[in-house]
Amino acid sequence: MKIIMLGAPGAGKGTQAKQIAGKYSIPHISTGDIFRANIKNGTELGKKAKEYMDQGLLVPDELTCDLVVDRIGQDDCKNGFVLDGFPRTIPQAEALTDALNKLGESMDFAIDVDVPDENIVKRMSGRRACLDCGATYHIVSIPPKKEGICDVCGSELVLRDDDKPETVQKRLDVYHEQTQPLIDYYKKQGILKSVDGTQAMEDVFANIVEILG
């Protein structure tokens, strides 16, 4: 079962991807993890990726795709995998389709966790983080016992810059411009399924399990 997770930043696709991986015993593959593993292991692809990352540049599509294809060619992906955070653009999606075609394979599902922008802005701007121990909270859904104070270590909680409404909206704009077209791309391939991401997490997961059958 080969699955791509789609959805705006903050839609909860990473959480769902991890649960799918756990339920179906397939690897959860995120590009960030692949980059880190290859850099840590000093692979040729990892060295190339590091050159770009050290300069604060995005890793080019072709190289990102090579890294992903290398990862999905490993033994633990024999029964499938969940891709999270890739592809992000049409060129990446086309490169992935071509690479899989060469292996005589194709993706089975592209699952879009659909959440309206205003819900995401509200959801993200309610997040609070402890910079000391890394614990995260949400003022509505997972509030700390004492307002503004971390339950774990007693430090002050902060609203991170990347969770501020204006930053979230900017990330959403980039998503709509670059990644939204993927929804049409996979719809044309006949593998797109949408779930309502505004529901409770367990309900979203139940919907996804129903789709995967």
C-alpha positions as CSV (number, residue, x, y, z in Angstrom):
1,M,0.0,0.0,0.0
2,K,1.7,3.1,-1.3
3,I,0.2,6.3,0.1
4,I,0.9,10.1,-0.3
5,M,-0.3,12.4,2.4
6,L,-1.5,15.9,1.2
7,G,-2.7,18.8,3.2
8,A,-1.8,22.3,4.3
9,P,0.8,22.9,7.0
10,G,-1.0,22.4,10.3
11,A,-3.7,20.2,8.8
12,G,-2.5,17.2,10.8
13,K,-1.2,15.1,8.0
14,G,2.0,14.2,9.8
15,T,0.0,12.8,12.8
16,Q,-2.2,10.8,10.5
17,A,0.8,9.5,8.5
18,K,2.4,8.1,11.7
19,Q,-0.9,6.4,12.7
20,I,-1.3,4.8,9.3
21,A,2.3,3.6,9.4
22,G,1.7,2.1,12.8
23,K,-1.6,0.4,11.9
24,Y,-0.4,-1.1,8.6
25,S,3.2,-1.8,9.7
26,I,4.7,0.3,6.8
27,P,7.4,3.0,7.1
28,H,6.4,6.6,7.6
29,I,8.8,8.5,5.3
30,S,9.3,12.3,5.6
31,T,11.9,14.1,3.5
32,G,13.4,15.7,6.6
33,D,14.1,12.3,8.1
34,I,15.6,11.1,4.8
35,F,17.9,14.1,4.5
36,R,19.0,13.7,8.1
37,A,19.7,9.9,7.7
38,N,21.7,10.4,4.5
39,I,23.7,13.3,5.9
40,K,24.4,11.3,9.1
41,N,25.5,8.3,7.1
42,G,27.7,10.4,4.8
43,T,26.1,9.0,1.6
44,E,26.8,10.6,-1.8
45,L,23.2,11.9,-2.0
46,G,23.5,13.1,1.6
47,K,26.7,15.1,0.9
48,K,25.0,16.7,-2.1
49,A,21.9,17.6,-0.1
50,K,24.1,19.0,2.7
51,E,25.8,21.4,0.3
52,Y,22.5,23.0,-0.5
53,M,21.2,23.0,3.1
54,D,24.4,24.5,4.5
55,Q,23.8,27.5,2.2
56,G,20.2,27.8,3.3
57,L,19.0,26.7,-0.1
58,L,16.2,24.3,-1.0
59,V,17.4,20.9,-2.1
60,P,16.6,20.7,-5.9
61,D,13.6,18.5,-7.0
62,E,15.8,16.0,-8.8
63,L,18.0,15.4,-5.8
64,T,15.1,15.2,-3.4
65,C,13.4,12.7,-5.7
66,D,16.6,10.6,-5.9
67,L,16.7,10.5,-2.1
68,V,13.1,9.5,-1.9
69,V,13.4,6.8,-4.6
70,D,16.5,5.4,-2.9
71,R,14.5,5.3,0.4
72,I,11.4,3.6,-1.0
73,G,13.7,1.0,-2.7
74,Q,14.8,-0.3,0.7
75,D,13.5,-3.7,2.1
76,D,11.2,-2.3,4.7
77,C,9.1,-0.6,1.9
78,K,8.3,-3.9,0.2
79,N,4.7,-3.8,1.5
80,G,4.3,-0.1,1.0
81,F,5.0,3.2,2.7
82,V,3.4,6.6,3.6
83,L,5.0,9.7,2.1
84,D,4.7,12.8,4.2
85,G,6.0,16.2,2.9
86,F,6.8,14.9,-0.6
87,P,6.0,15.6,-3.3
88,R,5.4,19.3,-2.7
89,T,5.3,20.5,-6.3
90,I,4.2,19.2,-9.7
91,P,7.8,18.6,-11.0
92,Q,8.4,16.5,-7.9
93,A,5.2,14.5,-8.4
94,E,6.1,13.9,-12.1
95,A,9.6,12.8,-11.2
96,L,8.1,10.4,-8.6
97,T,5.6,8.9,-11.0
98,D,8.4,8.4,-13.6
99,A,10.7,6.7,-11.1
100,L,7.9,4.4,-9.9
101,N,6.9,3.6,-13.5
102,K,10.4,2.4,-14.2
103,L,10.1,0.0,-11.2
104,G,6.7,-1.1,-12.6
105,E,4.9,0.4,-9.7
106,S,2.6,3.3,-8.9
107,M,1.1,5.1,-5.9
108,D,-2.2,3.6,-4.6
109,F,-3.7,6.6,-2.7
110,A,-3.1,10.3,-2.3
111,I,-5.0,11.4,0.8
112,D,-5.8,15.0,1.2
113,V,-6.5,16.1,4.8
114,D,-8.7,19.1,4.0
115,V,-8.9,21.9,6.5
116,P,-10.0,25.5,5.7
117,D,-7.3,28.2,6.1
118,E,-9.1,30.0,9.0
119,N,-9.2,26.8,11.0
120,I,-5.5,26.3,10.5
121,V,-4.6,29.8,11.5
122,K,-6.7,29.4,14.7
123,R,-5.3,26.0,15.4
124,M,-1.6,27.0,14.9
125,S,-1.9,30.4,16.8
126,G,-3.2,28.5,19.8
127,R,0.0,26.4,20.0
128,R,2.4,27.1,22.9
129,A,5.8,25.7,23.3
130,C,8.3,25.3,26.1
131,L,11.7,26.3,24.7
132,D,13.5,24.6,27.6
133,C,12.2,21.0,27.4
134,G,10.4,21.0,24.0
135,A,6.9,20.2,25.4
136,T,4.0,21.6,23.3
137,Y,0.5,22.6,24.3
138,H,-2.6,24.2,22.8
139,I,-4.6,26.8,24.7
140,V,-7.9,25.1,23.7
141,S,-7.2,21.4,23.1
142,I,-4.2,20.6,25.4
143,P,-3.8,23.5,27.8
144,P,-1.1,23.5,30.5
145,K,-2.4,23.0,34.1
146,K,-1.2,26.6,34.9
147,E,-1.7,29.2,32.2
148,G,1.5,30.0,30.4
149,I,3.6,27.6,32.4
150,C,5.0,24.2,31.3
151,D,3.7,21.2,33.2
152,V,6.9,19.3,32.7
153,C,9.6,21.8,33.8
154,G,7.9,24.9,35.0
155,S,9.4,27.2,32.3
156,E,7.4,29.9,30.5
157,L,5.5,28.9,27.4
158,V,5.8,30.9,24.2
159,L,4.0,31.4,20.9
160,R,6.7,30.5,18.4
161,D,7.3,32.8,15.4
162,D,6.3,30.2,12.9
163,D,2.9,29.7,14.7
164,K,2.0,33.5,14.6
165,P,-1.1,34.1,12.4
166,E,0.8,36.2,9.8
167,T,3.5,33.6,9.4
168,V,1.0,30.8,9.2
169,Q,-0.9,32.7,6.5
170,K,2.3,33.1,4.5
171,R,3.0,29.4,4.7
172,L,-0.6,28.7,3.6
173,D,-0.2,31.1,0.6
174,V,2.9,29.2,-0.5
175,Y,1.1,25.9,0.0
176,H,-1.9,27.0,-2.2
177,E,0.5,28.2,-4.9
178,Q,2.9,25.2,-5.0
179,T,1.2,22.2,-3.5
180,Q,-2.5,22.7,-4.1
181,P,-2.0,21.8,-7.9
182,L,-1.0,18.3,-6.7
183,I,-4.6,17.7,-5.7
184,D,-5.7,18.1,-9.3
185,Y,-2.7,16.0,-10.5
186,Y,-3.6,13.1,-8.3
187,K,-7.3,13.6,-9.0
188,K,-6.5,13.0,-12.7
189,Q,-4.6,9.9,-11.8
190,G,-7.8,8.7,-10.1
191,I,-6.1,8.1,-6.7
192,L,-7.1,11.2,-4.8
193,K,-9.3,10.8,-1.6
194,S,-10.3,13.7,0.6
195,V,-11.0,13.6,4.3
196,D,-12.5,16.3,6.5
197,G,-9.6,17.4,8.7
198,T,-11.7,19.6,10.9
199,Q,-13.0,16.5,12.8
200,A,-11.4,15.0,15.9
201,M,-8.1,13.3,15.1
202,E,-9.5,9.8,15.8
203,D,-12.4,10.5,13.4
204,V,-10.1,11.7,10.7
205,F,-8.1,8.5,11.2
206,A,-11.2,6.3,11.1
207,N,-12.2,7.9,7.8
208,I,-8.7,7.2,6.3
209,V,-8.9,3.6,7.4
210,E,-12.2,3.3,5.7
211,I,-10.7,4.7,2.5
212,L,-7.7,2.3,2.6
213,G,-10.1,-0.6,3.2
